[in-house]
Amino acid sequence: MSDVSVQDVSIGGDSIRLGQFMKFAGLLDSGGDVKEAIIDGEVEVNGEIDRRRGRQLQIGDVVTHAGRSVRVRP
C-alpha cells in the first residue's frame, strides 16, 4: 500500500462504523451501494477484505475501495 495515496478523513470522535465511514468519506454515495460493495468483497480495511458493514473502525484504520484509500482520523 506504500504506492497508494491515502487521504485522511476526520470523524470528530474515536470510532465509526464501516458503512457510515464509507458514505462520510465519499467513497460511495448511498447506503445501498455501500452494502453491496461490502458484501461483494470490494472493501478492504487495513489491507484485508472485510464484509462487516457494522465493523467499528478506530483511529488510524485505512479503508480502500475501487483504488481509493482513506484513513480514519479524530
Wavefront OBJ file of the C-alpha trace (Angstrom):
o trace
v 0.000 0.000 0.000
v 3.031 2.286 0.063
v 2.472 3.381 -3.557
v -1.166 4.322 -2.929
v -2.087 7.825 -1.780
v -4.096 7.769 1.436
v -6.460 10.627 2.247
v -7.098 11.462 5.906
v -10.743 11.954 6.922
v -11.575 13.402 10.325
v -14.587 11.792 12.034
v -14.701 14.066 15.079
v -14.623 11.156 17.535
v -12.921 7.872 18.400
v -14.792 5.344 16.266
v -17.296 4.976 13.421
v -18.932 2.040 11.656
v -17.503 0.972 8.298
v -20.688 1.658 6.325
v -21.111 5.102 7.856
v -17.476 5.981 7.243
v -17.611 4.984 3.578
v -20.510 7.380 2.968
v -18.979 10.112 5.161
v -15.634 9.883 3.329
v -17.343 9.982 -0.067
v -16.208 6.527 -1.192
v -19.815 5.763 -2.189
v -22.958 7.899 -2.194
v -25.696 5.631 -0.871
v -26.122 3.089 1.876
v -27.305 0.557 -0.692
v -24.119 0.957 -2.740
v -22.016 0.630 0.422
v -23.866 -2.531 1.455
v -23.356 -4.120 -1.985
v -19.669 -3.224 -2.153
v -19.010 -4.670 1.310
v -20.995 -7.875 0.685
v -19.256 -8.340 -2.694
v -15.831 -8.176 -1.017
v -14.816 -4.939 -2.729
v -13.802 -3.190 0.513
v -10.548 -3.602 2.411
v -9.825 -2.474 5.948
v -6.113 -2.278 6.736
v -5.301 -4.337 3.637
v -7.776 -7.177 4.284
v -11.228 -7.716 2.768
v -13.933 -7.067 5.359
v -17.585 -7.956 4.785
v -18.917 -6.469 8.051
v -20.751 -3.213 7.357
v -21.127 -2.636 11.097
v -17.433 -3.116 11.883
v -16.212 -0.469 14.308
v -13.312 1.434 12.767
v -10.730 3.020 15.032
v -8.415 5.983 14.548
v -5.697 5.060 12.042
v -7.677 2.360 10.194
v -7.394 2.580 6.398
v -10.386 1.743 4.195
v -9.863 1.035 0.499
v -12.461 0.778 -2.262
v -12.015 0.991 -6.050
v -8.382 2.095 -5.750
v -9.091 4.917 -3.302
v -7.844 4.746 0.291
v -8.961 6.842 3.259
v -7.632 6.837 6.834
v -9.771 7.440 9.917
v -8.604 10.494 11.875
v -10.035 12.066 15.037
l 1 2 3 4 5 6 7 8 9 10 11 12 13 14 15 16 17 18 19 20 21 22 23 24 25 26 27 28 29 30 31 32 33 34 35 36 37 38 39 40 41 42 43 44 45 46 47 48 49 50 51 52 53 54 55 56 57 58 59 60 61 62 63 64 65 66 67 68 69 70 71 72 73 74
